[in-house]
C-alpha cells in the first residue's frame, strides 16, 4: 500500500456523509450568527437586504440566503468533497459585503 497523497483512501464519517445543502446552510448560518452576534428577531429590512421573504427571523433569513448562494455557486455538483471552512469563509464574506456589516475586532 502506498502512502502517497494520491493513494490515500478518503473516508467520510457517516454523520457528515449525507449532509444536504439545507443542513450545510443551517450550519453556516449558525456560525455567522455566532460570529456576528446577530439578534434572533424578525426584521423585514434585513430580509429585503438579502432578497428573501420578509416574514422570517434572522436565522431563517440567513439560512435561506446561504442556501441560495450555495446553490448559485455549487449547484448539485456532487463530484467531490467540499471544504466546509472554505465554503463558510466565502459565503460569510459575501454576506458581509451584501449587508455592509461592520465588525468591531477591537471591541470587547
N, C-alpha and C positions, 0 to 999 in steps of 0.2 A: 504494500500500500504506500503510495507516495504522500509526502507531506507538503507538496507544492500547493500554493493557494488555488490553482485551477482544479485540483483534485480533492479539495476538502469538501466533504459532503455537507450540504446545507440542511440543517434540521430546524424546523419551526415548531415552537411549543404549541401544543394543541389548543391552549387557551387563546392564542392570538392567530392561529392559522386561518380561522374562518371569520375574522372581523370583516364587517361590511362597511361601506362608506359612511353610513349614518352613525355607526359606533365610533369610527375614527373621527368624524366631525364632532361628535359629542365630547370625545376625549380632548381634542384640540380646543374646543370652545371652553371647556372646564379649565384647561391650562391657561388660556388667555385671560379668563375672568379672574383666576387666582393671581396672575402676574399683574394685571392692570387694576385689580381691586374694584372692578365694576360692581355697582349695586345691582342686586336682582330686583328689578322693578319693571313696570310697564312704562314704556317711553316711546310714543309713536314717532317722535322726530328721529330717535336713534334707529328705529326700524326703517324709516324713509331714507336715512343716510346709507343704509346697507341694502336698500331695494328689496325688502321683504314685507310681508303682511304687517299691518300696523297694530294688530291686537296681540302681539307676542311679548313675553317678558324678555329681559336682556339675554338670558341664557338661550332661550328658544331662538331669538333673533340671531344671535351669534352662531348657533349651531346650523341654522338654515343658510346663513351667509357662507360659512365654511364649507358646508355641503355643496352649495352651488359652485363655489370657487374650485373645490377639489375636482368636481366633475368637468368643469371647463378646462382644467389643466391636465387631468389624467384620464378622464373618461372611464371606460370599462376596461382599460388596459391592464390585463392580469398577467402580462408576460414576464414579470419579475417582481422581486421583493421591493418594497418601498422602505425608506428610512424615515421613521416617524419624526425624528428630530429635524430632519431636513424639510419635510413637508410642513411641520409646525412653524419653523423659522420663516419659511417662505410665505405661508398664509398669514402669520402674525404680522409680518412686515407689510403685506398688502392691506390688512385690517387697519394698522396704524396710519398708513397713508390715506386710506379711504375716509377715515373719520378725523384725521389730523390730531390723533391722540398724542398728548404731550406727557412724557414720562418724567417724573422728578427723581432722578437717580440719587441726588444728594440728600433728599428729604428722608427723615427717619420717623 
